Amino acid sequence: MKPAAVFAVPGSLDTPTGGYAYDRRVIAELRSLGWRVEVLDLGEGFPEAGDGVRARALAALLGHAGREPLVVDGLALGVLPEAAAALRGRRPVIALVHHPLALETGLAPARAEALRASERAALAAVRHVVVTSAATAELLAAGYNVPRERITVAPPGADRVRRASGGGGACVGLLAVGALVPRKGYDVLLAALARLRDLDWRLVIVGDRDRSPPTAEAIAREVRRLGLGERVVLAGAVSAADLAERYEAADLFVLASRFEGYGMAFSEAIAHGLPVIGTTAGAIPTTVPPGAGLLVPPDDVAALAAALRLAVTDRKARRRWGEVAWAAAQRLPTWQDTATIFAGVLEAAA
């Protein structure tokens, strides 16, 4: 009989963010390794889901029959500590934490503390915790009282893809990938680029505009206010094939994130051999290899503008950083590697 597991996911697996992409790929690779994987939809809106959605999610988790390991995405588990507590002893529950909920940008202090306490309680009740980076593992060990021996790091895999060829012209093509939410720092990126009006560049932002409609609207307004409408394209969410083409056609990847639990867009840029301009927030310094670009402090418009000016004007530097990125790409783990780590956790839990 094939080994089995259940993945409880908040909403559709097709949601266009890095976290859902991670869940999709791990599930697909586990199946290719011979696992029977059932997907349990917990409903939309987490972690800010309403009482009705939370109640239905709790009922779905508690009412699911079976003894196989139950993996619950941290986007929902962090606000369902009662589910983790009720399931403890009934079946092995594994938390999949992409990044701590309290570290989302823009939360009121009271809400951040409530999320921190809720997630801490949920993680205390599970059998094991899987995270996507060593940086997140350290955060949970230090700030959430999760014993290090109960944490496994399963970094995202990377597909072997064609190397970016760039636009080939005088205009430097910049690419940013990530949902239009405050944590991605698009306001900082636009402010920095506004200081580079004298240079020849064009930015394409690929990212879901439905995760935070007020943020998406604010970014569009800021593009207009800064007079960057002819230079900045808000492409929205795109297909995987379209995204791959945009990576291949870009000259430079840039993202001004205020925090990343791993930063899958950064690793995708590295996989394409793209030079990177980013920040030192969260796990980004370990996701982006030294020498593959420049990292600056988050929320530092002046530092980001200076890094971008160098990157846009110095073709040799971009080429050098791209060589480092492409060499690192050959050493990135595959998604099968990620699933193999995950399978080890599931086997131990079962």
C-alpha positions as CSV (number, residue, x, y, z in Angstrom):
1,M,0.0,0.0,0.0
2,K,1.2,3.5,-0.9
3,P,2.1,5.8,2.0
4,A,-0.5,8.5,2.5
5,A,-0.7,12.1,3.8
6,V,-3.2,14.9,3.9
7,F,-2.4,18.5,3.1
8,A,-4.8,21.1,4.5
9,V,-4.5,24.3,2.5
10,P,-6.3,27.6,2.9
11,G,-8.2,28.1,-0.4
12,S,-7.2,27.2,-3.9
13,L,-3.8,25.6,-4.6
14,D,-3.8,27.7,-7.8
15,T,-3.4,30.9,-5.8
16,P,-0.5,32.8,-7.5
17,T,1.9,33.3,-4.6
18,G,5.1,31.6,-3.6
19,G,3.6,29.8,-0.6
20,Y,0.9,28.1,-2.7
21,A,3.4,27.3,-5.4
22,Y,5.5,25.6,-2.8
23,D,2.5,23.5,-1.6
24,R,1.6,22.6,-5.2
25,R,5.1,21.5,-6.1
26,V,5.7,19.5,-3.0
27,I,2.3,17.7,-3.3
28,A,3.0,16.9,-7.0
29,E,6.5,15.6,-6.3
30,L,5.3,13.5,-3.3
31,R,2.8,11.9,-5.6
32,S,5.5,11.2,-8.1
33,L,7.5,9.5,-5.3
34,G,4.6,7.1,-4.7
35,W,2.6,9.0,-2.0
36,R,-1.2,9.2,-1.9
37,V,-1.8,12.8,-1.1
38,E,-5.3,14.2,-0.4
39,V,-5.8,18.0,-0.4
40,L,-8.2,19.5,2.1
41,D,-9.4,23.0,1.3
42,L,-9.9,25.0,4.5
43,G,-11.5,28.1,2.8
44,E,-10.4,31.5,1.7
45,G,-9.2,34.6,3.6
46,F,-6.7,33.2,6.0
47,P,-5.2,34.5,8.3
48,E,-7.9,37.1,8.4
49,A,-10.8,34.7,7.6
50,G,-14.1,35.5,9.2
51,D,-15.7,33.4,12.0
52,G,-17.7,31.3,9.6
53,V,-14.7,30.3,7.5
54,R,-12.7,29.5,10.6
55,A,-15.5,27.4,12.1
56,R,-15.9,25.4,8.9
57,A,-12.1,25.0,8.7
58,L,-12.0,23.7,12.3
59,A,-14.9,21.3,11.5
60,A,-13.1,20.0,8.4
61,L,-9.9,19.4,10.3
62,L,-11.5,17.7,13.2
63,G,-14.0,15.7,11.1
64,H,-11.5,14.3,8.7
65,A,-11.2,10.6,9.2
66,G,-7.8,8.8,9.1
67,R,-4.6,8.4,11.0
68,E,-2.2,9.4,8.3
69,P,0.0,12.5,8.8
70,L,-1.9,15.8,8.4
71,V,0.1,18.7,7.1
72,V,-1.5,22.1,7.7
73,D,-0.3,25.2,6.0
74,G,0.7,27.8,8.5
75,L,-1.3,30.6,6.9
76,A,-4.4,28.8,8.5
77,L,-2.8,26.8,11.3
78,G,-1.4,29.9,13.0
79,V,-4.9,31.2,13.7
80,L,-6.4,27.7,14.5
81,P,-4.6,26.8,17.7
82,E,-7.7,25.0,18.9
83,A,-7.5,22.6,16.0
84,A,-3.9,21.8,16.7
85,A,-4.7,21.2,20.4
86,A,-7.8,19.0,19.6
87,L,-5.9,16.9,17.1
88,R,-2.9,16.3,19.4
89,G,-2.8,12.6,20.2
90,R,-5.4,11.7,17.5
91,R,-3.1,11.9,14.5
92,P,0.3,13.4,13.7
93,V,0.0,17.0,12.7
94,I,2.8,18.8,10.9
95,A,2.9,22.6,10.5
96,L,4.2,24.0,7.2
97,V,5.4,27.5,8.1
98,H,6.4,29.8,5.2
99,H,6.9,32.8,7.5
100,P,5.5,33.8,10.9
101,L,2.2,35.5,10.5
102,A,3.1,38.3,12.9
103,L,5.8,39.5,10.6
104,E,3.5,40.6,7.8
105,T,4.0,44.3,7.1
106,G,1.3,46.8,8.1
107,L,-0.2,45.0,11.1
108,A,-1.3,47.0,14.1
109,P,0.9,46.1,17.1
110,A,-2.0,44.5,19.0
111,R,-2.9,42.3,16.0
112,A,0.7,41.3,15.5
113,E,1.0,40.2,19.1
114,A,-2.3,38.3,18.9
115,L,-1.1,36.5,15.8
116,R,2.3,35.7,17.5
117,A,0.5,34.3,20.6
118,S,-1.9,32.3,18.5
119,E,0.8,30.8,16.2
120,R,3.0,30.0,19.2
121,A,0.1,28.0,20.8
122,A,-0.6,26.2,17.5
123,L,3.1,25.2,17.0
124,A,3.3,24.0,20.6
125,A,0.7,21.4,19.8
126,V,1.9,19.9,16.6
127,R,4.2,16.9,16.1
128,H,6.7,18.6,13.8
129,V,7.3,21.9,11.9
130,V,8.6,22.2,8.4
131,V,10.0,25.6,7.3
132,T,11.4,26.8,4.0
133,S,14.7,28.3,5.3
134,A,17.2,28.1,8.1
135,A,16.4,31.8,8.9
136,T,12.7,30.9,9.6
137,A,13.8,27.9,11.7
138,E,15.9,30.2,13.9
139,L,12.9,32.6,14.2
140,L,10.7,29.9,15.4
141,A,13.2,28.4,17.8
142,A,14.1,31.8,19.3
143,G,10.7,33.6,19.3
144,Y,8.1,30.8,19.3
145,N,9.7,28.3,21.7
146,V,9.7,25.5,19.1
147,P,12.6,23.0,20.0
148,R,15.1,23.0,17.2
149,E,14.9,19.2,17.0
150,R,11.2,19.5,16.0
151,I,12.0,21.7,13.0
152,T,13.0,20.5,9.6
153,V,14.2,22.9,6.8
154,A,12.9,21.9,3.4
155,P,13.9,24.7,1.0
156,P,12.0,25.3,-2.2
157,G,13.3,23.5,-5.2
158,A,14.3,25.1,-8.5
159,D,13.6,24.0,-12.0
160,R,16.5,23.8,-14.5
161,V,15.6,26.6,-16.8
162,R,17.1,28.6,-19.7
163,R,19.5,31.4,-18.7
164,A,18.1,34.9,-19.1
165,S,19.3,36.6,-22.2
166,G,18.1,40.1,-21.4
167,G,16.6,42.7,-23.6
168,G,19.8,43.3,-25.6
169,G,19.1,47.0,-26.0
170,A,20.1,50.2,-24.3
171,C,17.1,50.2,-22.0
172,V,17.7,48.0,-18.9
173,G,14.8,45.7,-18.2
174,L,13.9,45.4,-14.5
175,L,11.7,42.6,-13.2
176,A,9.9,42.5,-9.8
177,V,7.8,39.4,-8.9
178,G,5.6,39.2,-5.9
179,A,2.0,39.8,-4.8
180,L,1.1,43.5,-4.4
181,V,1.1,43.5,-0.6
182,P,2.9,45.9,1.8
183,R,5.6,43.4,2.7
184,K,7.0,43.4,-0.8
185,G,8.0,47.1,-0.5
186,Y,6.9,48.3,-3.9
187,D,6.4,51.8,-2.5
188,V,10.1,51.8,-1.6
189,L,11.1,50.5,-5.0
190,L,9.0,53.2,-6.8
191,A,10.5,55.9,-4.7
192,A,14.0,54.7,-5.4
193,L,13.3,54.5,-9.2
194,A,11.9,58.0,-9.2
195,R,15.5,59.1,-8.4
196,L,16.7,57.4,-11.6
197,R,14.7,59.4,-14.1
198,D,17.9,60.4,-15.9
199,L,18.6,56.7,-16.7
200,D,17.1,54.4,-19.4
201,W,15.2,51.6,-17.6
202,R,11.8,49.9,-17.6
203,L,10.2,48.0,-14.8
204,V,7.7,45.2,-15.0
205,I,5.9,44.1,-11.8
206,V,4.4,40.7,-11.9
207,G,2.2,39.9,-8.9
208,D,-1.4,39.1,-7.7
209,R,-3.4,42.3,-7.3
210,D,-6.2,40.6,-5.3
211,R,-4.3,39.8,-2.1
212,S,-4.5,43.4,-0.9
213,P,-6.7,45.5,-3.3
214,P,-6.0,48.7,-1.3
215,T,-2.2,48.1,-1.7
216,A,-2.6,47.4,-5.4
217,E,-4.6,50.6,-5.8
218,A,-2.0,52.6,-3.8
219,I,0.8,51.3,-6.0
220,A,-1.1,52.3,-9.2
221,R,-1.7,55.8,-7.8
222,E,2.0,56.1,-6.8
223,V,3.1,55.2,-10.4
224,R,0.9,57.9,-11.7
225,R,1.9,60.5,-9.1
226,L,5.6,59.9,-9.8
227,G,5.0,60.2,-13.5
228,L,6.3,56.7,-14.2
229,G,3.4,55.5,-16.2
230,E,5.4,55.0,-19.3
231,R,8.2,53.2,-17.5
232,V,6.4,50.9,-15.0
233,V,4.1,48.1,-16.1
234,L,1.8,46.4,-13.5
235,A,1.3,43.1,-15.2
236,G,-0.8,41.4,-12.5
237,A,-0.7,37.6,-12.0
238,V,0.5,35.8,-15.1
239,S,0.8,32.2,-16.3
240,A,3.9,30.1,-15.4
241,A,5.0,30.2,-19.1
242,D,4.5,34.0,-19.3
243,L,6.5,34.4,-16.1
244,A,9.4,32.3,-17.4
245,E,9.5,34.4,-20.5
246,R,9.7,37.5,-18.5
247,Y,12.6,36.2,-16.4
248,E,14.4,35.2,-19.6
249,A,13.9,38.7,-21.1
250,A,14.9,40.7,-18.0
251,D,18.3,42.3,-17.4
252,L,18.0,42.7,-13.7
253,F,15.7,41.3,-10.9
254,V,14.7,43.7,-8.1
255,L,12.5,43.4,-5.0
256,A,12.5,45.7,-2.0
257,S,10.9,43.2,0.5
258,R,10.5,44.1,4.1
259,F,10.6,40.4,5.1
260,E,10.9,37.0,3.3
261,G,10.7,33.6,5.0
262,Y,12.6,32.3,2.0
263,G,12.0,34.4,-1.1
264,M,11.1,32.1,-4.0
265,A,11.1,34.9,-6.5
266,F,14.7,35.5,-5.6
267,S,15.7,31.9,-6.1
268,E,13.8,31.8,-9.5
269,A,15.8,34.8,-10.6
270,I,19.0,33.1,-9.5
271,A,17.8,30.0,-11.4
272,H,17.7,32.1,-14.6
273,G,21.1,33.6,-13.9
274,L,19.7,37.1,-13.3
275,P,21.7,39.6,-11.2
276,V,19.7,40.6,-8.2
277,I,19.0,43.8,-6.3
278,G,17.2,43.1,-3.0
279,T,17.2,43.7,0.7
280,T,18.8,42.1,3.8
281,A,15.4,41.3,5.2
282,G,14.6,37.8,6.6
283,A,16.1,34.9,4.6
284,I,17.0,36.9,1.5
285,P,20.8,37.0,2.4
286,T,20.9,33.2,2.4
287,T,18.7,32.8,-0.6
288,V,20.7,35.2,-2.8
289,P,24.4,33.9,-3.0
290,P,27.2,36.4,-2.2
291,G,28.3,38.2,-5.4
292,A,25.1,37.7,-7.3
293,G,24.0,41.3,-6.8
294,L,23.6,43.9,-4.1
295,L,21.4,43.8,-1.0
296,V,20.5,46.9,1.0
297,P,18.7,47.5,4.3
298,P,14.9,47.3,3.9
299,D,13.0,50.6,3.8
300,D,16.2,52.5,2.8
301,V,15.2,54.4,-0.4
302,A,18.6,56.1,-0.8
303,A,20.5,52.9,-0.5
304,L,18.2,51.1,-2.9
305,A,18.4,54.0,-5.4
306,A,22.2,53.9,-5.2
307,A,22.3,50.1,-5.8
308,L,19.9,50.5,-8.8
309,R,21.9,53.3,-10.3
310,L,25.1,51.2,-10.2
311,A,23.3,48.2,-11.6
312,V,21.6,50.1,-14.4
313,T,24.7,52.0,-15.5
314,D,27.4,49.3,-15.1
315,R,26.8,46.5,-17.7
316,K,30.0,44.7,-16.6
317,A,28.8,44.5,-13.0
318,R,25.5,43.1,-14.1
319,R,27.4,40.5,-16.2
320,R,29.6,39.6,-13.3
321,W,26.7,39.2,-10.9
322,G,24.8,37.2,-13.5
323,E,27.8,34.8,-13.8
324,V,27.7,34.2,-10.1
325,A,24.0,33.7,-10.1
326,W,24.2,31.2,-13.0
327,A,26.9,29.2,-11.3
328,A,24.8,29.1,-8.1
329,A,21.8,28.0,-10.1
330,Q,23.5,24.7,-10.9
331,R,23.7,23.9,-7.2
332,L,20.1,24.7,-6.3
333,P,18.0,21.8,-5.0
334,T,15.3,20.3,-7.2
335,W,11.7,20.0,-6.2
336,Q,12.3,16.3,-5.9
337,D,15.0,17.1,-3.3
338,T,12.4,19.2,-1.4
339,A,9.8,16.4,-1.6
340,T,12.3,13.8,-0.4
341,I,13.0,15.9,2.7
342,F,9.3,16.2,3.2
343,A,8.7,12.5,2.8
344,G,11.3,11.8,5.5
345,V,9.3,14.0,7.9
346,L,6.0,12.3,7.0
347,E,7.5,8.8,7.5
348,A,8.9,9.7,10.9
349,A,5.6,11.2,12.0
350,A,3.7,8.2,10.8
